[in-house]
Every structure is written in structure tokens, then in C-alpha cells.
Amino acid sequence: MEPGITAALPSIALAGVLSWASGFRLYAALFIAGVLDRFHVVALPSDLALLSHTPVLVVTGALLVVEFLVDKVPAVDSMWDSVQTFVRVPLGALLAWGGFAQAGPETQAIAAILGGAVAAGTHVAKAGTRALVNTSPEPFSNWGLSFSEDGVLLLGMWLALKHPLVFVLLLALFVVLLLWLIPKLWRGVQALRRGFARLLSRGATPPSP
């Protein structure tokens, strides 16, 4: 591997993990990154150093708790995901941009575009999967999926910080998987919506005399 690429791997992994995590566990990723910088476990780039400031940690920590609880409630989690569409994707792009604070503006612009795309893909995959899982009347599948996402976040952040090359390779495979998965999820969600629309139209039809 070229020396320049090797030297850039930590920045690539940091920008990648924050963008990827923004799509499904935004506030946890922000809080964890801020805490790690606060206690000097990692050194965030200058544009992201504010994540370790006390007011920011208080806000991201509070939102982490809210998202953790809301994410465990079927149907409510899908409503939360709908609202967070307008937060996760822009912040995913912004975090990727901040991950390359030492690079030139062209590199930061490319990172922001790719980061926003990764955050959008992850968000769509999460929201679509949750919409399908929430059709199950029992809550256990929802809980299991939510706790799995918590574990995947922690594993992903650990890999990005300790083994950046491994994380970058896995992220590339994840993007390929997303390209295959998202169209299938979209068709599933559309079929689900059509089914609900048919049920509502039948319920609204007055009985024949």
C-alpha cells in the first residue's frame, strides 16, 4: 500500500465510521467520539474537536438516551426515523467533511459528498428494515434488531479506531451490500404501503344494504 494512503487511513476510517453511524445511531456516535477525545483516547481533527466540549456532550448524551429508548418501541421508531432523515444525512456529510480538517477543500468536498451518500444509504436501510419488522405483532424482533444495531455501532467504532484498514474494507463491502439491498427494501416497503392502503379503503367502504 502506498505511504500516502497508509497515512490517510485513520482519517478515512474516522470519516467513514461517523458517516456510516450517522445513518442509524447518530447521537451515540457523536457522544462516543466526543468522550474518547475528551479523555485523550483519540485525537479528533480540529473541526470535530467541539464534540468533546461539555455542552455538546450533554446534548448528545441526552439525545443518545432518547434515541436508545425510542428505538425500542415498534412504530414509534419508524416515526423517529422519518424525522431524523433531515438530521442524519446532513450531519453524516458534515462529519465526513470535518474528518479531513487537515486536507484541502477539494478533499473535504469529496469526503462530504461520499459521507452524505453513506449516511443516506445506511439510514434508508435502517428505516426500511424497521418498517418491515414492525409489521410483526410481537416486539421481540424489534428489540433484537435494535440491540444488534447498538452492538454493531460499538464494534464498528472500535475497528475504525484500532484497525482502520479492516474497517475501510468492511465499509466498502457494506456499500456494495447496500446497493443490492436497498431496492429490495424499497419494493417491500411499497408493497406494505399498498397493503395498508387496501385495508383502509375496505374499511372506509360502507356496507351494502
C-alpha positions in Angstrom: 0.0 0.0 0.0 1.2 3.5 -0.9 2.6 5.5 2.1 0.2 8.4 1.4 -2.8 6.0 1.5 -1.5 4.4 4.7 -1.1 7.8 6.3 -4.6 8.8 5.3 -6.2 5.6 6.6 -7.1 6.9 10.1 -8.8 9.9 8.6 -10.7 7.8 6.0 -11.8 5.4 8.8 -12.9 8.2 11.1 -14.9 9.9 8.4 -16.3 6.6 7.3 -17.4 5.4 10.7 -19.0 8.7 11.6 -20.9 8.9 8.3 -21.9 5.2 8.5 -23.0 5.5 12.1 -24.9 8.7 11.4 -27.4 6.7 9.4 -28.6 4.7 12.3 -27.0 5.8 15.6 -26.1 9.4 15.1 -26.2 10.7 18.7 -24.4 7.6 20.1 -21.6 8.1 17.5 -21.3 11.8 18.4 -21.2 11.2 22.1 -18.7 8.3 21.9 -16.4 10.3 19.7 -16.6 13.3 22.0 -15.9 11.2 25.1 -12.9 9.5 23.5 -11.5 12.8 22.6 -12.3 14.3 26.0 -10.3 11.6 27.8 -7.5 11.6 25.1 -8.2 8.1 23.9 -8.3 9.5 20.4 -7.5 13.0 19.0 -10.3 14.3 16.8 -9.5 16.7 13.9 -9.8 20.3 14.8 -13.1 20.7 13.0 -14.6 17.9 15.2 -12.9 18.8 18.5 -16.0 20.6 19.7 -17.7 17.3 20.1 -15.7 16.9 23.3 -16.9 20.2 24.8 -19.1 19.8 27.8 -22.3 21.5 26.5 -22.1 19.3 23.3 -21.6 16.2 25.3 -24.6 17.0 27.5 -26.8 17.5 24.4 -25.5 14.4 22.5 -25.7 12.3 25.7 -29.3 13.3 26.3 -30.3 12.6 22.7 -28.4 9.3 22.9 -30.7 8.2 25.7 -33.8 9.4 23.9 -32.9 7.6 20.7 -32.0 4.4 22.6 -35.4 4.3 24.3 -37.4 5.4 21.3 -35.7 2.9 19.0 -37.0 0.1 21.2 -40.7 1.0 20.7 -42.3 -0.5 17.5 -43.9 2.0 15.1 -42.5 4.9 17.2 -39.1 4.1 16.0 -40.3 4.4 12.4 -41.7 7.8 13.1 -38.4 8.8 14.7 -36.5 7.6 11.7 -38.8 9.7 9.4 -38.0 12.9 11.4 -34.3 12.0 11.6 -34.0 11.8 7.8 -33.4 15.6 7.9 -30.7 15.3 10.5 -28.7 12.2 9.9 -27.8 12.7 6.2 -26.6 16.3 6.5 -24.7 15.6 9.7 -23.2 12.5 8.1 -21.8 14.7 5.3 -20.7 17.4 7.8 -18.9 14.8 9.9 -17.1 13.4 6.9 -16.1 16.9 5.9 -14.7 17.5 9.5 -12.8 14.3 9.4 -10.5 15.7 6.8 -9.8 19.0 8.5 -6.1 18.8 7.6 -6.8 18.2 3.9 -7.5 20.6 1.1 -11.0 21.9 0.3 -11.3 19.6 -2.7 -10.7 16.6 -0.5 -13.1 17.8 2.1 -15.8 18.4 -0.5 -15.4 14.8 -1.9 -15.5 13.4 1.7 -18.7 15.4 2.4 -20.4 14.0 -0.7 -19.3 10.5 0.0 -20.2 10.8 3.7 -23.7 12.1 2.9 -24.2 9.2 0.5 -23.1 6.6 3.0 -25.3 8.2 5.8 -28.3 8.3 3.4 -27.8 4.6 2.4 -27.4 3.4 6.0 -30.5 5.5 7.0 -32.7 4.1 4.2 -31.6 0.6 5.0 -32.4 1.0 8.7 -35.7 2.7 8.2 -36.8 0.2 5.5 -35.8 -2.7 7.7 -37.6 -1.3 10.7 -40.8 -0.7 8.7 -40.9 -4.3 7.6 -40.0 -5.7 11.0 -42.7 -3.6 12.7 -45.4 -5.5 10.8 -44.8 -8.3 13.3 -47.2 -8.1 16.2 -44.6 -9.1 18.8 -41.9 -6.6 19.9 -39.1 -9.0 20.4 -37.8 -8.9 16.8 -37.7 -5.1 17.0 -35.8 -5.2 20.3 -33.4 -7.8 18.9 -32.7 -5.7 15.8 -32.3 -2.5 17.9 -29.8 -4.1 20.3 -27.9 -5.6 17.4 -27.5 -2.1 15.9 -26.1 -0.9 19.2 -23.6 -3.7 19.2 -22.7 -3.1 15.6 -22.1 0.5 16.3 -19.6 -0.2 19.1 -17.8 -2.8 17.0 -17.6 -0.5 14.0 -16.2 2.3 16.1 -13.6 0.0 17.7 -12.5 -1.3 14.3 -12.3 2.2 12.8 -10.0 3.4 15.7 -7.9 0.3 16.2 -7.9 -1.4 12.8 -8.7 1.3 10.2 -7.8 -0.8 7.2 -10.1 -3.6 8.3 -12.9 -1.1 8.8 -12.4 0.6 5.5 -12.6 -2.8 3.7 -15.7 -3.8 5.6 -17.3 -0.4 4.8 -16.6 -0.9 1.1 -18.3 -4.4 1.3 -21.2 -2.8 3.2 -21.7 -0.2 0.5 -21.9 -3.0 -2.1 -24.4 -4.8 0.0 -26.5 -1.6 0.3 -26.6 -1.3 -3.5 -28.1 -4.8 -3.6 -30.4 -4.4 -0.5 -32.0 -1.0 -0.8 -34.0 -1.7 -4.0 -35.4 -4.9 -2.3 -36.3 -3.0 0.8 -37.9 -0.3 -1.2 -40.1 -2.8 -3.0 -41.0 -4.4 0.3 -42.0 -1.1 1.9 -44.0 -0.1 -1.2 -45.9 -3.4 -1.1 -46.5 -2.9 2.6 -48.0 0.6 1.9 -50.2 -0.7 -0.8 -51.5 -3.4 1.5 -52.3 -0.9 4.2 -54.0 1.3 1.6 -56.2 -1.6 0.5 -57.1 -2.3 4.1 -58.0 1.3 4.8 -60.1 1.6 1.6 -62.0 -1.6 2.5 -62.7 -0.2 6.0 -63.9 3.1 4.5 -66.3 1.4 2.1 -69.9 1.4 3.6 -71.5 -2.0 3.9 -74.1 -2.8 1.2 -77.7 -2.8 2.3 
